[in-house]
Amino acid sequence: MSSQPTSAGTRVFERFMASGAGRATRALFGVTVVAAGLAVVPRPAGLVVAAFGLVPIAAGLFNLCPIAPFWGGHFFGLRYCQPRNGTNSD
């Protein structure tokens, strides 16, 4: 039994999230969460929301996916973007 995701759609999503556009999307989402936490959500809950927003920012900057191991994916986004040489080493 393989530990790889079985759905082709899942692989497409994973590759997008590991791409530059996906990384930027995660970072932008994090900035939005931080801004909402500081500007919209009343304190002290707003500070907690803002702190949580740092996770997707870091994930985008460092190309990490903290939740991917839950569905059998890789924690490091680089694993999805490596050039293929015709063999499947995963």
N, CA, C and O atoms as a GROMACS GRO file, in nm:
protein
  360
    1MET      N    1   0.083  -0.117   0.000
    1MET     CA    2   0.000   0.000   0.000
    1MET      C    3   0.088   0.124   0.000
    1MET      O    4   0.181   0.133   0.081
    2SER      N    5   0.062   0.219  -0.088
    2SER     CA    6   0.144   0.339  -0.101
    2SER      C    7   0.102   0.446  -0.003
    2SER      O    8  -0.016   0.457   0.031
    3SER      N    9   0.199   0.525   0.044
    3SER     CA   10   0.168   0.635   0.132
    3SER      C   11   0.141   0.763   0.054
    3SER      O   12   0.117   0.868   0.113
    4GLN      N   13   0.145   0.755  -0.078
    4GLN     CA   14   0.121   0.871  -0.161
    4GLN      C   15  -0.028   0.895  -0.177
    4GLN      O   16  -0.107   0.800  -0.174
    5PRO      N   17  -0.068   1.023  -0.193
    5PRO     CA   18  -0.209   1.052  -0.220
    5PRO      C   19  -0.253   0.982  -0.349
    5PRO      O   20  -0.176   0.974  -0.445
    6THR      N   21  -0.374   0.932  -0.350
    6THR     CA   22  -0.421   0.857  -0.465
    6THR      C   23  -0.493   0.942  -0.567
    6THR      O   24  -0.504   0.902  -0.683
    7SER      N   25  -0.543   1.056  -0.529
    7SER     CA   26  -0.619   1.140  -0.620
    7SER      C   27  -0.527   1.229  -0.701
    7SER      O   28  -0.438   1.294  -0.647
    8ALA      N   29  -0.549   1.232  -0.834
    8ALA     CA   30  -0.469   1.319  -0.920
    8ALA      C   31  -0.495   1.464  -0.885
    8ALA      O   32  -0.404   1.547  -0.893
    9GLY      N   33  -0.618   1.497  -0.847
    9GLY     CA   34  -0.651   1.633  -0.807
    9GLY      C   35  -0.573   1.676  -0.684
    9GLY      O   36  -0.534   1.792  -0.672
   10THR      N   37  -0.551   1.584  -0.592
   10THR     CA   38  -0.474   1.614  -0.473
   10THR      C   39  -0.331   1.646  -0.511
   10THR      O   40  -0.272   1.740  -0.456
   11ARG      N   41  -0.273   1.571  -0.602
   11ARG     CA   42  -0.135   1.596  -0.645
   11ARG      C   43  -0.124   1.734  -0.711
   11ARG      O   44  -0.026   1.805  -0.690
   12VAL      N   45  -0.222   1.771  -0.791
   12VAL     CA   46  -0.221   1.901  -0.857
   12VAL      C   47  -0.225   2.011  -0.751
   12VAL      O   48  -0.150   2.108  -0.760
   13PHE      N   49  -0.311   1.996  -0.652
   13PHE     CA   50  -0.322   2.093  -0.544
   13PHE      C   51  -0.190   2.103  -0.467
   13PHE      O   52  -0.144   2.213  -0.437
   14GLU      N   53  -0.130   1.990  -0.436
   14GLU     CA   54  -0.004   1.990  -0.362
   14GLU      C   55   0.106   2.058  -0.442
   14GLU      O   56   0.184   2.136  -0.386
   15ARG      N   57   0.113   2.031  -0.570
   15ARG     CA   58   0.216   2.095  -0.653
   15ARG      C   59   0.192   2.245  -0.662
   15ARG      O   60   0.288   2.323  -0.660
   16PHE      N   61   0.065   2.287  -0.671
   16PHE     CA   62   0.036   2.431  -0.673
   16PHE      C   63   0.079   2.496  -0.542
   16PHE      O   64   0.143   2.601  -0.544
   17MET      N   65   0.045   2.435  -0.430
   17MET     CA   66   0.078   2.494  -0.301
   17MET      C   67   0.229   2.500  -0.280
   17MET      O   68   0.276   2.586  -0.205
   18ALA      N   69   0.306   2.413  -0.342
   18ALA     CA   70   0.451   2.415  -0.331
   18ALA      C   71   0.515   2.510  -0.432
   18ALA      O   72   0.634   2.541  -0.423
   19SER      N   73   0.436   2.557  -0.529
   19SER     CA   74   0.488   2.649  -0.631
   19SER      C   75   0.500   2.790  -0.572
   19SER      O   76   0.455   2.816  -0.460
   20GLY      N   77   0.561   2.879  -0.646
   20GLY     CA   78   0.574   3.018  -0.602
   20GLY      C   79   0.440   3.083  -0.579
   20GLY      O   80   0.423   3.158  -0.482
   21ALA      N   81   0.342   3.056  -0.667
   21ALA     CA   82   0.209   3.115  -0.650
   21ALA      C   83   0.140   3.060  -0.525
   21ALA      O   84   0.072   3.134  -0.454
   22GLY      N   85   0.156   2.932  -0.499
   22GLY     CA   86   0.096   2.873  -0.379
   22GLY      C   87   0.161   2.926  -0.252
   22GLY      O   88   0.093   2.951  -0.152
   23ARG      N   89   0.292   2.942  -0.257
   23ARG     CA   90   0.363   2.998  -0.141
   23ARG      C   91   0.318   3.141  -0.116
   23ARG      O   92   0.298   3.179   0.000
   24ALA      N   93   0.303   3.219  -0.221
   24ALA     CA   94   0.255   3.357  -0.207
   24ALA      C   95   0.112   3.360  -0.154
   24ALA      O   96   0.076   3.446  -0.074
   25THR      N   97   0.030   3.265  -0.199
   25THR     CA   98  -0.108   3.257  -0.151
   25THR      C   99  -0.111   3.230  -0.001
   25THR      O  100  -0.188   3.293   0.072
   26ARG      N  101  -0.027   3.135   0.045
   26ARG     CA  102  -0.021   3.106   0.190
   26ARG      C  103   0.024   3.226   0.269
   26ARG      O  104  -0.033   3.258   0.373
   27ALA      N  105   0.128   3.295   0.220
   27ALA     CA  106   0.180   3.412   0.291
   27ALA      C  107   0.076   3.524   0.294
   27ALA      O  108   0.058   3.589   0.397
   28LEU      N  109   0.007   3.547   0.181
   28LEU     CA  110  -0.097   3.650   0.176
   28LEU      C  111  -0.212   3.617   0.269
   28LEU      O  112  -0.266   3.705   0.336
   29PHE      N  113  -0.250   3.490   0.274
   29PHE     CA  114  -0.354   3.447   0.367
   29PHE      C  115  -0.312   3.476   0.511
   29PHE      O  116  -0.391   3.524   0.591
   30GLY      N  117  -0.187   3.446   0.543
   30GLY     CA  118  -0.136   3.472   0.678
   30GLY      C  119  -0.138   3.620   0.712
   30GLY      O  120  -0.176   3.657   0.823
   31VAL      N  121  -0.097   3.704   0.617
   31VAL     CA  122  -0.100   3.849   0.640
   31VAL      C  123  -0.243   3.895   0.664
   31VAL      O  124  -0.267   3.980   0.750
   32THR      N  125  -0.338   3.840   0.589
   32THR     CA  126  -0.479   3.874   0.607
   32THR      C  127  -0.528   3.833   0.745
   32THR      O  128  -0.600   3.909   0.810
   33VAL      N  129  -0.491   3.714   0.790
   33VAL     CA  130  -0.532   3.668   0.923
   33VAL      C  131  -0.472   3.756   1.032
   33VAL      O  132  -0.540   3.789   1.129
   34VAL      N  133  -0.345   3.793   1.018
   34VAL     CA  134  -0.281   3.880   1.116
   34VAL      C  135  -0.352   4.016   1.120
   34VAL      O  136  -0.383   4.067   1.228
   35ALA      N  137  -0.378   4.073   1.004
   35ALA     CA  138  -0.446   4.203   0.997
   35ALA      C  139  -0.586   4.196   1.059
   35ALA      O  140  -0.626   4.286   1.133
   36ALA      N  141  -0.659   4.089   1.028
   36ALA     CA  142  -0.793   4.073   1.086
   36ALA      C  143  -0.785   4.057   1.237
   36ALA      O  144  -0.867   4.113   1.310
   37GLY      N  145  -0.688   3.982   1.283
   37GLY     CA  146  -0.673   3.963   1.427
   37GLY      C  147  -0.643   4.092   1.499
   37GLY      O  148  -0.691   4.114   1.610
   38LEU      N  149  -0.563   4.177   1.438
   38LEU     CA  150  -0.526   4.303   1.502
   38LEU      C  151  -0.631   4.412   1.486
   38LEU      O  152  -0.647   4.495   1.575
   39ALA      N  153  -0.702   4.412   1.373
   39ALA     CA  154  -0.794   4.522   1.343
   39ALA      C  155  -0.942   4.491   1.369
   39ALA      O  156  -1.020   4.582   1.398
   40VAL      N  157  -0.981   4.364   1.360
   40VAL     CA  158  -1.123   4.332   1.365
   40VAL      C  159  -1.162   4.257   1.492
   40VAL      O  160  -1.261   4.293   1.556
   41VAL      N  161  -1.087   4.157   1.528
   41VAL     CA  162  -1.123   4.072   1.642
   41VAL      C  163  -1.081   4.143   1.771
   41VAL      O  164  -0.968   4.188   1.784
   42PRO      N  165  -1.174   4.153   1.867
   42PRO     CA  166  -1.141   4.220   1.993
   42PRO      C  167  -1.030   4.148   2.070
   42PRO      O  168  -1.016   4.026   2.062
   43ARG      N  169  -0.953   4.225   2.142
   43ARG     CA  170  -0.845   4.167   2.224
   43ARG      C  171  -0.903   4.099   2.344
   43ARG      O  172  -1.009   4.143   2.389
   44PRO      N  173  -0.847   3.997   2.400
   44PRO     CA  174  -0.720   3.934   2.368
   44PRO      C  175  -0.731   3.828   2.259
   44PRO      O  176  -0.629   3.778   2.212
   45ALA      N  177  -0.852   3.792   2.218
   45ALA     CA  178  -0.868   3.689   2.114
   45ALA      C  179  -0.803   3.732   1.983
   45ALA      O  180  -0.752   3.648   1.909
   46GLY      N  181  -0.804   3.861   1.953
   46GLY     CA  182  -0.743   3.912   1.831
   46GLY      C  183  -0.593   3.886   1.826
   46GLY      O  184  -0.538   3.861   1.719
   47LEU      N  185  -0.530   3.893   1.941
   47LEU     CA  186  -0.386   3.864   1.946
   47LEU      C  187  -0.358   3.717   1.918
   47LEU      O  188  -0.258   3.682   1.857
   48VAL      N  189  -0.447   3.631   1.965
   48VAL     CA  190  -0.433   3.488   1.938
   48VAL      C  191  -0.452   3.461   1.789
   48VAL      O  192  -0.376   3.384   1.729
   49VAL      N  193  -0.553   3.524   1.729
   49VAL     CA  194  -0.577   3.508   1.585
   49VAL      C  195  -0.456   3.560   1.506
   49VAL      O  196  -0.412   3.496   1.411
   50ALA      N  197  -0.404   3.676   1.546
   50ALA     CA  198  -0.287   3.733   1.477
   50ALA      C  199  -0.166   3.640   1.489
   50ALA      O  200  -0.093   3.622   1.392
   51ALA      N  201  -0.146   3.583   1.605
   51ALA     CA  202  -0.034   3.490   1.624
   51ALA      C  203  -0.052   3.367   1.536
   51ALA      O  204   0.045   3.317   1.477
   52PHE      N  205  -0.175   3.317   1.526
   52PHE     CA  206  -0.202   3.202   1.438
   52PHE      C  207  -0.171   3.236   1.292
   52PHE      O  208  -0.129   3.148   1.217
   53GLY      N  209  -0.190   3.361   1.252
   53GLY     CA  210  -0.160   3.403   1.115
   53GLY      C  211  -0.013   3.394   1.079
   53GLY      O  212   0.022   3.392   0.961
   54LEU      N  213   0.073   3.387   1.180
   54LEU     CA  214   0.216   3.372   1.153
   54LEU      C  215   0.250   3.234   1.096
   54LEU      O  216   0.351   3.218   1.028
   55VAL      N  217   0.166   3.135   1.124
   55VAL     CA  218   0.192   2.998   1.075
   55VAL      C  219   0.188   2.993   0.922
   55VAL      O  220   0.285   2.945   0.863
   56PRO      N  221   0.081   3.040   0.855
   56PRO     CA  222   0.084   3.033   0.708
   56PRO      C  223   0.188   3.126   0.646
   56PRO      O  224   0.238   3.098   0.537
   57ILE      N  225   0.222   3.236   0.714
   57ILE     CA  226   0.328   3.322   0.662
   57ILE      C  227   0.460   3.244   0.661
   57ILE      O  228   0.530   3.241   0.560
   58ALA      N  229   0.493   3.181   0.772
   58ALA     CA  230   0.616   3.102   0.780
   58ALA      C  231   0.612   2.985   0.682
   58ALA      O  232   0.713   2.953   0.619
   59ALA      N  233   0.496   2.921   0.669
   59ALA     CA  234   0.484   2.808   0.576
   59ALA      C  235   0.511   2.853   0.433
   59ALA      O  236   0.576   2.782   0.357
   60GLY      N  237   0.460   2.970   0.396
   60GLY     CA  238   0.484   3.021   0.262
   60GLY      C  239   0.629   3.062   0.241
   60GLY      O  240   0.687   3.034   0.136
   61LEU      N  241   0.687   3.128   0.340
   61LEU     CA  242   0.825   3.174   0.327
   61LEU      C  243   0.925   3.059   0.319
   61LEU      O  244   1.021   3.063   0.242
   62PHE      N  245   0.902   2.956   0.400
   62PHE     CA  246   0.996   2.844   0.407
   62PHE      C  247   0.953   2.722   0.327
   62PHE      O  248   1.018   2.618   0.332
   63ASN      N  249   0.842   2.734   0.251
   63ASN     CA  250   0.790   2.625   0.167
   63ASN      C  251   0.764   2.498   0.248
   63ASN      O  252   0.812   2.390   0.215
   64LEU      N  253   0.688   2.515   0.356
   64LEU     CA  254   0.651   2.404   0.442
   64LEU      C  255   0.499   2.386   0.439
   64LEU      O  256   0.425   2.480   0.410
   65CYS      N  257   0.455   2.265   0.467
   65CYS     CA  258   0.311   2.239   0.479
   65CYS      C  259   0.288   2.157   0.605
   65CYS      O  260   0.296   2.034   0.602
   66PRO      N  261   0.259   2.225   0.716
   66PRO     CA  262   0.246   2.155   0.844
   66PRO      C  263   0.132   2.053   0.849
   66PRO      O  264   0.136   1.962   0.932
   67ILE      N  265   0.031   2.067   0.762
   67ILE     CA  266  -0.082   1.974   0.770
   67ILE      C  267  -0.076   1.861   0.668
   67ILE      O  268  -0.154   1.766   0.677
   68ALA      N  269   0.016   1.867   0.572
   68ALA     CA  270   0.024   1.763   0.468
   68ALA      C  271   0.049   1.623   0.522
   68ALA      O  272  -0.006   1.528   0.467
   69PRO      N  273   0.128   1.604   0.628
   69PRO     CA  274   0.149   1.468   0.678
   69PRO      C  275   0.019   1.400   0.726
   69PRO      O  276   0.014   1.277   0.735
   70PHE      N  277  -0.083   1.479   0.756
   70PHE     CA  278  -0.210   1.419   0.800
   70PHE      C  279  -0.278   1.340   0.688
   70PHE      O  280  -0.353   1.247   0.717
   71TRP      N  281  -0.254   1.375   0.561
   71TRP     CA  282  -0.312   1.299   0.450
   71TRP      C  283  -0.206   1.224   0.370
   71TRP      O  284  -0.231   1.181   0.258
   72GLY      N  285  -0.087   1.210   0.429
   72GLY     CA  286   0.018   1.132   0.365
   72GLY      C  287   0.109   1.212   0.276
   72GLY      O  288   0.189   1.155   0.201
   73GLY      N  289   0.098   1.344   0.282
   73GLY     CA  290   0.184   1.430   0.201
   73GLY      C  291   0.316   1.457   0.270
   73GLY      O  292   0.344   1.406   0.379
   74HIS      N  293   0.396   1.540   0.206
   74HIS     CA  294   0.528   1.574   0.258
   74HIS      C  295   0.523   1.707   0.332
   74HIS      O  296   0.454   1.799   0.289
   75PHE      N  297   0.595   1.716   0.442
   75PHE     CA  298   0.604   1.839   0.519
   75PHE      C  299   0.680   1.945   0.440
   75PHE      O  300   0.649   2.064   0.451
   76PHE      N  301   0.780   1.905   0.362
   76PHE     CA  302   0.862   1.998   0.286
   76PHE      C  303   0.808   2.011   0.145
   76PHE      O  304   0.800   1.913   0.072
   77GLY      N  305   0.771   2.133   0.105
   77GLY     CA  306   0.716   2.158  -0.027
   77GLY      C  307   0.813   2.128  -0.139
   77GLY      O  308   0.770   2.100  -0.252
   78LEU      N  309   0.941   2.134  -0.112
   78LEU     CA  310   1.041   2.106  -0.214
   78LEU      C  311   1.025   1.966  -0.272
   78LEU      O  312   1.061   1.942  -0.388
   79ARG      N  313   0.972   1.874  -0.194
   79ARG     CA  314   0.953   1.736  -0.243
   79ARG      C  315   0.858   1.730  -0.362
   79ARG      O  316   0.866   1.638  -0.443
   80TYR      N  317   0.767   1.828  -0.374
   80TYR     CA  318   0.672   1.829  -0.485
   80TYR      C  319   0.727   1.900  -0.607
   80TYR      O  320   0.675   1.882  -0.717
   81CYS      N  321   0.831   1.981  -0.591
   81CYS     CA  322   0.882   2.063  -0.700
   81CYS      C  323   1.013   2.013  -0.758
   81CYS      O  324   1.068   2.077  -0.847
   82GLN      N  325   1.062   1.902  -0.711
   82GLN     CA  326   1.188   1.850  -0.764
   82GLN      C  327   1.169   1.809  -0.910
   82GLN      O  328   1.066   1.753  -0.947
   83PRO      N  329   1.269   1.838  -0.992
   83PRO     CA  330   1.257   1.795  -1.132
   83PRO      C  331   1.254   1.644  -1.142
   83PRO      O  332   1.326   1.574  -1.072
   84ARG      N  333   1.170   1.594  -1.229
   84ARG     CA  334   1.155   1.451  -1.249
   84ARG      C  335   1.254   1.404  -1.354
   84ARG      O  336   1.273   1.470  -1.456
   85ASN      N  337   1.317   1.290  -1.330
   85ASN     CA  338   1.412   1.236  -1.428
   85ASN      C  339   1.358   1.107  -1.490
   85ASN      O  340   1.434   1.024  -1.540
   86GLY      N  341   1.227   1.092  -1.485
   86GLY     CA  342   1.166   0.975  -1.546
   86GLY      C  343   1.144   0.861  -1.449
   86GLY      O  344   1.077   0.763  -1.482
   87THR      N  345   1.198   0.873  -1.328
   87THR     CA  346   1.176   0.769  -1.227
   87THR      C  347   1.097   0.827  -1.113
   87THR      O  348   1.101   0.948  -1.089
   88ASN      N  349   1.027   0.744  -1.043
   88ASN     CA  350   0.949   0.786  -0.928
   88ASN      C  351   1.019   0.740  -0.803
   88ASN      O  352   1.009   0.624  -0.765
   89SER      N  353   1.093   0.834  -0.738
   89SER     CA  354   1.171   0.798  -0.621
   89SER      C  355   1.094   0.816  -0.492
   89SER      O  356   1.149   0.789  -0.384
   90ASP      N  357   0.970   0.861  -0.498
   90ASP     CA  358   0.890   0.885  -0.376
   90ASP      C  359   0.833   0.757  -0.320
   90ASP      O  360   0.763   0.760  -0.218
   0.00000   0.00000   0.00000
